[in-house]
Amino acid sequence: MTGDGHRSRIQRRLIDSLYMEAMLLADEARAYFDEGGRADREALAPMERVTFSCESLKVTTRLMHIIAWLLTQRAIDAGELAPRDALDPSRRLGTAPVTEGRVLASLPKSAQGMIATSIDLHRRVARLDEAQSMDVPAPSPARSMLDRLAMSF
């Protein structure tokens, strides 16, 4: 087996694993923040309830950025998208909203776990996103000039 084929298979398994993890976390977060965490939310003071709601939106935002990035990686693997196209800023991993430590500590333990897990998953995917941009060679200035010349004739 060639090195590239082996690497591609490992990368595909990693992407699939992260995708499954993100989807499971999204389902758990939805269940907790919509239903299961209702008692936790009701026990909070009014301003803490607002914070709880804001943090649930941050979890959702992180997860949607992650899932979108992973779907882009699947499109590359399927040949539907060129690896270079994935470097377009619109296809890169979105910036994660920040959760302050003091805010995290003020929330119920279940919410803290959900938030911390989403932060950790986003950090891991962000490392892959960064590595991806280093793997693609820079375009050749000579090739670029030849392509422009070919287009003018």
VMD Tcl script that builds the backbone (N, CA, C; Angstrom):
set m [mol new atoms 459]
animate dup $m
set s [atomselect $m all]
$s set {name element resname resid chain x y z} {
  {N N MET 1 A 0.856 -1.182 0.000}
  {CA C MET 1 A 0.000 0.000 0.000}
  {C C MET 1 A 0.893 1.232 0.000}
  {N N THR 2 A 0.533 2.226 -0.766}
  {CA C THR 2 A 1.324 3.445 -0.831}
  {C C THR 2 A 1.129 4.264 0.432}
  {N N GLY 3 A 2.070 5.113 0.708}
  {CA C GLY 3 A 1.984 5.980 1.881}
  {C C GLY 3 A 0.789 6.905 1.817}
  {N N ASP 4 A 0.511 7.458 0.614}
  {CA C ASP 4 A -0.626 8.371 0.468}
  {C C ASP 4 A -1.952 7.652 0.669}
  {N N GLY 5 A -2.067 6.429 0.164}
  {CA C GLY 5 A -3.300 5.663 0.326}
  {C C GLY 5 A -3.553 5.326 1.785}
  {N N HIS 6 A -2.493 4.943 2.471}
  {CA C HIS 6 A -2.604 4.631 3.898}
  {C C HIS 6 A -2.978 5.886 4.697}
  {N N ARG 7 A -2.325 6.987 4.377}
  {CA C ARG 7 A -2.614 8.247 5.062}
  {C C ARG 7 A -4.055 8.685 4.814}
  {N N SER 8 A -4.501 8.512 3.573}
  {CA C SER 8 A -5.864 8.889 3.222}
  {C C SER 8 A -6.874 8.054 4.008}
  {N N ARG 9 A -6.619 6.752 4.140}
  {CA C ARG 9 A -7.516 5.875 4.887}
  {C C ARG 9 A -7.551 6.249 6.361}
  {N N ILE 10 A -6.398 6.560 6.914}
  {CA C ILE 10 A -6.340 6.972 8.320}
  {C C ILE 10 A -7.080 8.291 8.492}
  {N N GLN 11 A -6.854 9.229 7.591}
  {CA C GLN 11 A -7.525 10.528 7.682}
  {C C GLN 11 A -9.038 10.363 7.559}
  {N N ARG 12 A -9.482 9.500 6.648}
  {CA C ARG 12 A -10.911 9.264 6.476}
  {C C ARG 12 A -11.513 8.701 7.762}
  {N N ARG 13 A -10.817 7.775 8.401}
  {CA C ARG 13 A -11.305 7.189 9.660}
  {C C ARG 13 A -11.334 8.238 10.762}
  {N N LEU 14 A -10.343 9.107 10.790}
  {CA C LEU 14 A -10.315 10.181 11.786}
  {C C LEU 14 A -11.483 11.139 11.574}
  {N N ILE 15 A -11.707 11.548 10.330}
  {CA C ILE 15 A -12.809 12.462 10.015}
  {C C ILE 15 A -14.143 11.815 10.371}
  {N N ASP 16 A -14.313 10.543 10.012}
  {CA C ASP 16 A -15.560 9.843 10.334}
  {C C ASP 16 A -15.767 9.747 11.844}
  {N N SER 17 A -14.702 9.478 12.560}
  {CA C SER 17 A -14.784 9.375 14.023}
  {C C SER 17 A -15.149 10.720 14.651}
  {N N LEU 18 A -14.504 11.779 14.188}
  {CA C LEU 18 A -14.821 13.116 14.705}
  {C C LEU 18 A -16.239 13.530 14.339}
  {N N TYR 19 A -16.677 13.159 13.154}
  {CA C TYR 19 A -18.040 13.478 12.724}
  {C C TYR 19 A -19.047 12.786 13.639}
  {N N MET 20 A -18.812 11.515 13.924}
  {CA C MET 20 A -19.710 10.770 14.810}
  {C C MET 20 A -19.705 11.397 16.207}
  {N N GLU 21 A -18.534 11.760 16.692}
  {CA C GLU 21 A -18.431 12.400 18.003}
  {C C GLU 21 A -19.197 13.730 18.026}
  {N N ALA 22 A -19.049 14.524 16.982}
  {CA C ALA 22 A -19.739 15.815 16.915}
  {C C ALA 22 A -21.248 15.638 16.850}
  {N N MET 23 A -21.708 14.675 16.067}
  {CA C MET 23 A -23.147 14.443 15.955}
  {C C MET 23 A -23.734 13.932 17.272}
  {N N LEU 24 A -23.017 13.047 17.943}
  {CA C LEU 24 A -23.487 12.564 19.250}
  {C C LEU 24 A -23.534 13.694 20.266}
  {N N LEU 25 A -22.494 14.513 20.273}
  {CA C LEU 25 A -22.469 15.642 21.200}
  {C C LEU 25 A -23.584 16.632 20.877}
  {N N ALA 26 A -23.836 16.862 19.601}
  {CA C ALA 26 A -24.927 17.762 19.214}
  {C C ALA 26 A -26.266 17.221 19.717}
  {N N ASP 27 A -26.468 15.925 19.603}
  {CA C ASP 27 A -27.705 15.315 20.079}
  {C C ASP 27 A -27.808 15.406 21.603}
  {N N GLU 28 A -26.703 15.139 22.296}
  {CA C GLU 28 A -26.700 15.245 23.759}
  {C C GLU 28 A -26.940 16.680 24.209}
  {N N ALA 29 A -26.312 17.620 23.527}
  {CA C ALA 29 A -26.479 19.036 23.886}
  {C C ALA 29 A -27.924 19.474 23.666}
  {N N ARG 30 A -28.508 19.070 22.552}
  {CA C ARG 30 A -29.902 19.416 22.285}
  {C C ARG 30 A -30.803 18.844 23.373}
  {N N ALA 31 A -30.597 17.590 23.700}
  {CA C ALA 31 A -31.425 16.955 24.729}
  {C C ALA 31 A -31.254 17.646 26.077}
  {N N TYR 32 A -30.024 17.988 26.421}
  {CA C TYR 32 A -29.786 18.624 27.715}
  {C C TYR 32 A -30.330 20.055 27.746}
  {N N PHE 33 A -29.929 20.866 26.787}
  {CA C PHE 33 A -30.312 22.275 26.840}
  {C C PHE 33 A -31.793 22.500 26.551}
  {N N ASP 34 A -32.416 21.617 25.782}
  {CA C ASP 34 A -33.846 21.770 25.493}
  {C C ASP 34 A -34.734 21.144 26.560}
  {N N GLU 35 A -34.319 20.005 27.091}
  {CA C GLU 35 A -35.198 19.272 27.985}
  {C C GLU 35 A -34.556 18.911 29.313}
  {N N GLY 36 A -33.514 18.089 29.251}
  {CA C GLY 36 A -32.905 17.536 30.462}
  {C C GLY 36 A -32.372 18.569 31.432}
  {N N GLY 37 A -31.913 19.691 30.931}
  {CA C GLY 37 A -31.349 20.732 31.780}
  {C C GLY 37 A -32.373 21.725 32.287}
  {N N ARG 38 A -33.646 21.459 32.014}
  {CA C ARG 38 A -34.697 22.393 32.415}
  {C C ARG 38 A -34.670 22.632 33.929}
  {N N ALA 39 A -34.540 21.572 34.719}
  {CA C ALA 39 A -34.495 21.725 36.178}
  {C C ALA 39 A -33.260 22.521 36.592}
  {N N ASP 40 A -32.127 22.238 35.937}
  {CA C ASP 40 A -30.901 22.993 36.231}
  {C C ASP 40 A -31.106 24.475 35.930}
  {N N ARG 41 A -31.717 24.761 34.780}
  {CA C ARG 41 A -31.944 26.143 34.357}
  {C C ARG 41 A -32.907 26.847 35.311}
  {N N GLU 42 A -33.971 26.188 35.690}
  {CA C GLU 42 A -34.977 26.787 36.578}
  {C C GLU 42 A -34.406 27.112 37.955}
  {N N ALA 43 A -33.392 26.368 38.382}
  {CA C ALA 43 A -32.792 26.591 39.697}
  {C C ALA 43 A -31.854 27.807 39.712}
  {N N LEU 44 A -31.567 28.364 38.554}
  {CA C LEU 44 A -30.631 29.494 38.466}
  {C C LEU 44 A -31.351 30.822 38.671}
  {N N ALA 45 A -30.565 31.813 39.107}
  {CA C ALA 45 A -31.069 33.183 39.206}
  {C C ALA 45 A -31.332 33.707 37.787}
  {N N PRO 46 A -32.169 34.727 37.629}
  {CA C PRO 46 A -32.524 35.226 36.285}
  {C C PRO 46 A -31.320 35.529 35.380}
  {N N MET 47 A -30.315 36.209 35.879}
  {CA C MET 47 A -29.151 36.534 35.033}
  {C C MET 47 A -28.353 35.274 34.694}
  {N N GLU 48 A -28.311 34.334 35.623}
  {CA C GLU 48 A -27.611 33.079 35.340}
  {C C GLU 48 A -28.362 32.263 34.293}
  {N N ARG 49 A -29.679 32.398 34.243}
  {CA C ARG 49 A -30.461 31.722 33.202}
  {C C ARG 49 A -30.102 32.273 31.826}
  {N N VAL 50 A -29.914 33.578 31.772}
  {CA C VAL 50 A -29.508 34.200 30.504}
  {C C VAL 50 A -28.137 33.659 30.095}
  {N N THR 51 A -27.230 33.589 31.058}
  {CA C THR 51 A -25.895 33.051 30.791}
  {C C THR 51 A -25.993 31.607 30.318}
  {N N PHE 52 A -26.820 30.814 30.971}
  {CA C PHE 52 A -27.047 29.419 30.604}
  {C C PHE 52 A -27.508 29.342 29.142}
  {N N SER 53 A -28.454 30.183 28.761}
  {CA C SER 53 A -28.966 30.192 27.383}
  {C C SER 53 A -27.888 30.617 26.392}
  {N N CYS 54 A -27.113 31.626 26.766}
  {CA C CYS 54 A -26.026 32.085 25.877}
  {C C CYS 54 A -24.989 30.983 25.673}
  {N N GLU 55 A -24.665 30.295 26.743}
  {CA C GLU 55 A -23.684 29.216 26.631}
  {C C GLU 55 A -24.219 28.057 25.802}
  {N N SER 56 A -25.517 27.802 25.874}
  {CA C SER 56 A -26.078 26.739 25.037}
  {C C SER 56 A -25.952 27.115 23.559}
  {N N LEU 57 A -26.132 28.394 23.247}
  {CA C LEU 57 A -25.956 28.857 21.864}
  {C C LEU 57 A -24.497 28.751 21.420}
  {N N LYS 58 A -23.583 29.009 22.336}
  {CA C LYS 58 A -22.157 28.880 22.010}
  {C C LYS 58 A -21.803 27.424 21.703}
  {N N VAL 59 A -22.351 26.502 22.480}
  {CA C VAL 59 A -22.113 25.075 22.212}
  {C C VAL 59 A -22.625 24.729 20.821}
  {N N THR 60 A -23.829 25.166 20.508}
  {CA C THR 60 A -24.425 24.896 19.205}
  {C C THR 60 A -23.577 25.493 18.083}
  {N N THR 61 A -23.103 26.707 18.273}
  {CA C THR 61 A -22.268 27.362 17.264}
  {C C THR 61 A -20.979 26.587 17.037}
  {N N ARG 62 A -20.313 26.205 18.124}
  {CA C ARG 62 A -19.078 25.417 17.990}
  {C C ARG 62 A -19.345 24.140 17.196}
  {N N LEU 63 A -20.401 23.453 17.576}
  {CA C LEU 63 A -20.701 22.170 16.934}
  {C C LEU 63 A -21.062 22.339 15.465}
  {N N MET 64 A -21.792 23.366 15.125}
  {CA C MET 64 A -22.151 23.580 13.720}
  {C C MET 64 A -20.912 23.920 12.884}
  {N N HIS 65 A -19.987 24.691 13.445}
  {CA C HIS 65 A -18.728 24.972 12.737}
  {C C HIS 65 A -17.957 23.672 12.512}
  {N N ILE 66 A -17.898 22.846 13.539}
  {CA C ILE 66 A -17.166 21.576 13.453}
  {C C ILE 66 A -17.797 20.674 12.402}
  {N N ILE 67 A -19.106 20.508 12.459}
  {CA C ILE 67 A -19.795 19.616 11.532}
  {C C ILE 67 A -19.644 20.107 10.099}
  {N N ALA 68 A -19.750 21.401 9.884}
  {CA C ALA 68 A -19.574 21.947 8.533}
  {C C ALA 68 A -18.168 21.659 8.014}
  {N N TRP 69 A -17.166 21.828 8.862}
  {CA C TRP 69 A -15.782 21.572 8.457}
  {C C TRP 69 A -15.600 20.091 8.122}
  {N N LEU 70 A -16.153 19.233 8.962}
  {CA C LEU 70 A -16.018 17.795 8.730}
  {C C LEU 70 A -16.736 17.369 7.444}
  {N N LEU 71 A -17.871 17.961 7.154}
  {CA C LEU 71 A -18.563 17.663 5.896}
  {C C LEU 71 A -17.734 18.117 4.694}
  {N N THR 72 A -17.027 19.227 4.844}
  {CA C THR 72 A -16.120 19.679 3.779}
  {C C THR 72 A -15.027 18.645 3.556}
  {N N GLN 73 A -14.494 18.096 4.638}
  {CA C GLN 73 A -13.437 17.083 4.526}
  {C C GLN 73 A -13.973 15.827 3.840}
  {N N ARG 74 A -15.204 15.478 4.135}
  {CA C ARG 74 A -15.820 14.325 3.473}
  {C C ARG 74 A -15.996 14.596 1.979}
  {N N ALA 75 A -16.347 15.825 1.621}
  {CA C ALA 75 A -16.496 16.180 0.207}
  {C C ALA 75 A -15.163 16.078 -0.519}
  {N N ILE 76 A -14.095 16.457 0.133}
  {CA C ILE 76 A -12.756 16.327 -0.456}
  {C C ILE 76 A -12.448 14.856 -0.679}
  {N N ASP 77 A -12.695 14.045 0.339}
  {CA C ASP 77 A -12.417 12.618 0.254}
  {C C ASP 77 A -13.225 11.949 -0.853}
  {N N ALA 78 A -14.439 12.421 -1.072}
  {CA C ALA 78 A -15.305 11.851 -2.110}
  {C C ALA 78 A -14.968 12.399 -3.500}
  {N N GLY 79 A -14.032 13.343 -3.580}
  {CA C GLY 79 A -13.667 13.918 -4.868}
  {C C GLY 79 A -14.615 15.003 -5.342}
  {N N GLU 80 A -15.504 15.437 -4.473}
  {CA C GLU 80 A -16.467 16.478 -4.841}
  {C C GLU 80 A -15.885 17.882 -4.704}
  {N N LEU 81 A -14.766 17.977 -4.022}
  {CA C LEU 81 A -14.140 19.267 -3.758}
  {C C LEU 81 A -12.630 19.079 -3.792}
  {N N ALA 82 A -11.935 19.986 -4.444}
  {CA C ALA 82 A -10.472 19.920 -4.502}
  {C C ALA 82 A -9.892 20.339 -3.154}
  {N N PRO 83 A -8.815 19.700 -2.704}
  {CA C PRO 83 A -8.215 20.070 -1.418}
  {C C PRO 83 A -7.902 21.563 -1.304}
  {N N ARG 84 A -7.469 22.174 -2.399}
  {CA C ARG 84 A -7.145 23.601 -2.368}
  {C C ARG 84 A -8.399 24.440 -2.090}
  {N N ASP 85 A -9.560 23.987 -2.594}
  {CA C ASP 85 A -10.809 24.721 -2.373}
  {C C ASP 85 A -11.200 24.749 -0.897}
  {N N ALA 86 A -10.767 23.760 -0.158}
  {CA C ALA 86 A -11.087 23.711 1.276}
  {C C ALA 86 A -10.355 24.798 2.050}
  {N N LEU 87 A -9.354 25.411 1.432}
  {CA C LEU 87 A -8.606 26.477 2.100}
  {C C LEU 87 A -9.290 27.830 1.981}
  {N N ASP 88 A -10.349 27.895 1.177}
  {CA C ASP 88 A -11.116 29.128 1.080}
  {C C ASP 88 A -11.632 29.473 2.480}
  {N N PRO 89 A -11.535 30.731 2.888}
  {CA C PRO 89 A -11.969 31.097 4.245}
  {C C PRO 89 A -13.399 30.667 4.586}
  {N N SER 90 A -14.261 30.605 3.594}
  {CA C SER 90 A -15.648 30.202 3.862}
  {C C SER 90 A -15.764 28.715 4.173}
  {N N ARG 91 A -14.726 27.956 3.870}
  {CA C ARG 91 A -14.760 26.515 4.124}
  {C C ARG 91 A -13.849 26.100 5.275}
  {N N ARG 92 A -13.196 27.065 5.870}
  {CA C ARG 92 A -12.332 26.770 7.020}
  {C C ARG 92 A -13.186 26.666 8.271}
  {N N LEU 93 A -12.601 26.165 9.326}
  {CA C LEU 93 A -13.307 26.027 10.597}
  {C C LEU 93 A -13.613 27.415 11.144}
  {N N GLY 94 A -14.859 27.640 11.502}
  {CA C GLY 94 A -15.262 28.925 12.061}
  {C C GLY 94 A -14.666 29.145 13.440}
  {N N THR 95 A -14.525 30.390 13.800}
  {CA C THR 95 A -13.985 30.757 15.111}
  {C C THR 95 A -14.974 30.357 16.197}
  {N N ALA 96 A -14.445 29.788 17.246}
  {CA C ALA 96 A -15.298 29.357 18.356}
  {C C ALA 96 A -15.586 30.525 19.285}
  {N N PRO 97 A -16.842 30.638 19.716}
  {CA C PRO 97 A -17.143 31.665 20.715}
  {C C PRO 97 A -16.445 31.302 22.031}
  {N N VAL 98 A -16.000 32.303 22.741}
  {CA C VAL 98 A -15.238 32.091 23.972}
  {C C VAL 98 A -16.176 31.954 25.165}
  {N N THR 99 A -15.860 31.000 26.005}
  {CA C THR 99 A -16.554 30.835 27.278}
  {C C THR 99 A -15.550 31.148 28.372}
  {N N GLU 100 A -15.866 32.135 29.176}
  {CA C GLU 100 A -14.953 32.538 30.251}
  {C C GLU 100 A -14.987 31.515 31.378}
  {N N GLY 101 A -13.839 31.310 32.002}
  {CA C GLY 101 A -13.713 30.340 33.083}
  {C C GLY 101 A -14.658 30.594 34.237}
  {N N ARG 102 A -14.816 31.849 34.622}
  {CA C ARG 102 A -15.704 32.160 35.753}
  {C C ARG 102 A -17.158 31.883 35.404}
  {N N VAL 103 A -17.522 32.107 34.142}
  {CA C VAL 103 A -18.882 31.815 33.696}
  {C C VAL 103 A -19.103 30.304 33.714}
  {N N LEU 104 A -18.137 29.570 33.204}
  {CA C LEU 104 A -18.242 28.117 33.178}
  {C C LEU 104 A -18.406 27.558 34.591}
  {N N ALA 105 A -17.632 28.074 35.520}
  {CA C ALA 105 A -17.683 27.589 36.904}
  {C C ALA 105 A -19.014 27.900 37.581}
  {N N SER 106 A -19.743 28.895 37.097}
  {CA C SER 106 A -21.005 29.276 37.726}
  {C C SER 106 A -22.192 28.429 37.256}
  {N N LEU 107 A -21.977 27.599 36.266}
  {CA C LEU 107 A -23.067 26.816 35.688}
  {C C LEU 107 A -23.169 25.428 36.326}
  {N N PRO 108 A -24.318 24.785 36.172}
  {CA C PRO 108 A -24.470 23.416 36.694}
  {C C PRO 108 A -23.435 22.471 36.086}
  {N N LYS 109 A -23.075 21.433 36.824}
  {CA C LYS 109 A -22.027 20.487 36.400}
  {C C LYS 109 A -22.319 19.870 35.020}
  {N N SER 110 A -23.563 19.510 34.759}
  {CA C SER 110 A -23.895 18.913 33.454}
  {C C SER 110 A -23.626 19.895 32.321}
  {N N ALA 111 A -23.984 21.152 32.522}
  {CA C ALA 111 A -23.731 22.177 31.503}
  {C C ALA 111 A -22.232 22.389 31.340}
  {N N GLN 112 A -21.516 22.410 32.448}
  {CA C GLN 112 A -20.063 22.575 32.388}
  {C C GLN 112 A -19.431 21.479 31.530}
  {N N GLY 113 A -19.876 20.243 31.739}
  {CA C GLY 113 A -19.326 19.126 30.963}
  {C C GLY 113 A -19.607 19.261 29.483}
  {N N MET 114 A -20.822 19.644 29.143}
  {CA C MET 114 A -21.213 19.802 27.744}
  {C C MET 114 A -20.373 20.910 27.088}
  {N N ILE 115 A -20.233 22.015 27.786}
  {CA C ILE 115 A -19.477 23.158 27.253}
  {C C ILE 115 A -18.004 22.791 27.090}
  {N N ALA 116 A -17.429 22.190 28.123}
  {CA C ALA 116 A -16.007 21.812 28.075}
  {C C ALA 116 A -15.739 20.815 26.955}
  {N N THR 117 A -16.645 19.874 26.760}
  {CA C THR 117 A -16.478 18.882 25.696}
  {C C THR 117 A -16.530 19.545 24.327}
  {N N SER 118 A -17.438 20.513 24.146}
  {CA C SER 118 A -17.525 21.194 22.846}
  {C C SER 118 A -16.273 22.036 22.592}
  {N N ILE 119 A -15.734 22.650 23.639}
  {CA C ILE 119 A -14.502 23.437 23.502}
  {C C ILE 119 A -13.345 22.526 23.103}
  {N N ASP 120 A -13.239 21.383 23.782}
  {CA C ASP 120 A -12.167 20.430 23.491}
  {C C ASP 120 A -12.262 19.907 22.051}
  {N N LEU 121 A -13.453 19.547 21.621}
  {CA C LEU 121 A -13.643 19.045 20.257}
  {C C LEU 121 A -13.279 20.120 19.234}
  {N N HIS 122 A -13.684 21.356 19.491}
  {CA C HIS 122 A -13.342 22.443 18.564}
  {C C HIS 122 A -11.827 22.640 18.502}
  {N N ARG 123 A -11.151 22.563 19.629}
  {CA C ARG 123 A -9.678 22.715 19.635}
  {C C ARG 123 A -9.009 21.613 18.822}
  {N N ARG 124 A -9.490 20.388 18.960}
  {CA C ARG 124 A -8.889 19.271 18.215}
  {C C ARG 124 A -9.095 19.447 16.717}
  {N N VAL 125 A -10.297 19.842 16.323}
  {CA C VAL 125 A -10.572 20.042 14.899}
  {C C VAL 125 A -9.795 21.258 14.386}
  {N N ALA 126 A -9.632 22.275 15.213}
  {CA C ALA 126 A -8.858 23.461 14.804}
  {C C ALA 126 A -7.413 23.079 14.489}
  {N N ARG 127 A -6.843 22.147 15.246}
  {CA C ARG 127 A -5.473 21.689 14.953}
  {C C ARG 127 A -5.415 20.996 13.595}
  {N N LEU 128 A -6.441 20.230 13.276}
  {CA C LEU 128 A -6.486 19.586 11.960}
  {C C LEU 128 A -6.643 20.614 10.845}
  {N N ASP 129 A -7.462 21.621 11.094}
  {CA C ASP 129 A -7.666 22.680 10.108}
  {C C ASP 129 A -6.350 23.410 9.844}
  {N N GLU 130 A -5.626 23.706 10.897}
  {CA C GLU 130 A -4.317 24.370 10.739}
  {C C GLU 130 A -3.347 23.483 9.976}
  {N N ALA 131 A -3.297 22.206 10.333}
  {CA C ALA 131 A -2.382 21.280 9.663}
  {C C ALA 131 A -2.734 21.154 8.188}
  {N N GLN 132 A -4.008 21.197 7.872}
  {CA C GLN 132 A -4.449 21.081 6.487}
  {C C GLN 132 A -3.884 22.230 5.647}
  {N N SER 133 A -3.855 23.418 6.209}
  {CA C SER 133 A -3.355 24.560 5.442}
  {C C SER 133 A -1.853 24.464 5.210}
  {N N MET 134 A -1.151 23.713 6.057}
  {CA C MET 134 A 0.289 23.539 5.883}
  {C C MET 134 A 0.601 22.436 4.871}
  {N N ASP 135 A -0.358 21.505 4.657}
  {CA C ASP 135 A -0.133 20.368 3.770}
  {C C ASP 135 A -0.225 20.720 2.292}
  {N N VAL 136 A -0.973 21.767 1.963}
  {CA C VAL 136 A -1.181 22.110 0.565}
  {C C VAL 136 A -0.044 23.021 0.110}
  {N N PRO 137 A 0.686 22.591 -0.926}
  {CA C PRO 137 A 1.799 23.423 -1.394}
  {C C PRO 137 A 1.296 24.749 -1.969}
  {N N ALA 138 A 2.126 25.756 -1.821}
  {CA C ALA 138 A 1.781 27.075 -2.368}
  {C C ALA 138 A 1.738 26.981 -3.885}
  {N N PRO 139 A 0.844 27.738 -4.507}
  {CA C PRO 139 A 0.773 27.696 -5.969}
  {C C PRO 139 A 2.063 28.240 -6.580}
  {N N SER 140 A 2.430 27.670 -7.693}
  {CA C SER 140 A 3.646 28.076 -8.383}
  {C C SER 140 A 3.423 29.410 -9.085}
  {N N PRO 141 A 4.277 30.407 -8.825}
  {CA C PRO 141 A 4.137 31.690 -9.527}
  {C C PRO 141 A 4.312 31.522 -11.044}
  {N N ALA 142 A 5.188 30.612 -11.440}
  {CA C ALA 142 A 5.402 30.379 -12.874}
  {C C ALA 142 A 4.136 29.774 -13.496}
  {N N ARG 143 A 3.524 28.794 -12.808}
  {CA C ARG 143 A 2.292 28.174 -13.320}
  {C C ARG 143 A 1.183 29.214 -13.408}
  {N N SER 144 A 1.101 30.079 -12.413}
  {CA C SER 144 A 0.085 31.124 -12.400}
  {C C SER 144 A 0.257 32.061 -13.599}
  {N N MET 145 A 1.504 32.433 -13.893}
  {CA C MET 145 A 1.769 33.314 -15.022}
  {C C MET 145 A 1.422 32.610 -16.333}
  {N N LEU 146 A 1.782 31.335 -16.465}
  {CA C LEU 146 A 1.452 30.586 -17.675}
  {C C LEU 146 A -0.059 30.469 -17.845}
  {N N ASP 147 A -0.775 30.248 -16.764}
  {CA C ASP 147 A -2.240 30.159 -16.836}
  {C C ASP 147 A -2.844 31.489 -17.285}
  {N N ARG 148 A -2.313 32.600 -16.778}
  {CA C ARG 148 A -2.829 33.925 -17.189}
  {C C ARG 148 A -2.528 34.179 -18.659}
  {N N LEU 149 A -1.323 33.786 -19.112}
  {CA C LEU 149 A -0.971 33.964 -20.516}
  {C C LEU 149 A -1.883 33.121 -21.414}
  {N N ALA 150 A -2.150 31.905 -20.992}
  {CA C ALA 150 A -3.020 31.019 -21.779}
  {C C ALA 150 A -4.435 31.600 -21.880}
  {N N MET 151 A -4.904 32.240 -20.836}
  {CA C MET 151 A -6.242 32.805 -20.855}
  {C C MET 151 A -6.334 34.048 -21.747}
  {N N SER 152 A -5.203 34.750 -21.947}
  {CA C SER 152 A -5.270 35.959 -22.763}
  {C C SER 152 A -5.256 35.668 -24.265}
  {N N PHE 153 A -4.951 34.451 -24.654}
  {CA C PHE 153 A -4.929 34.130 -26.089}
  {C C PHE 153 A -6.097 33.344 -26.463}
}
mol reanalyze $m
mol bondsrecalc $m
mol representation Tube
mol addrep $m
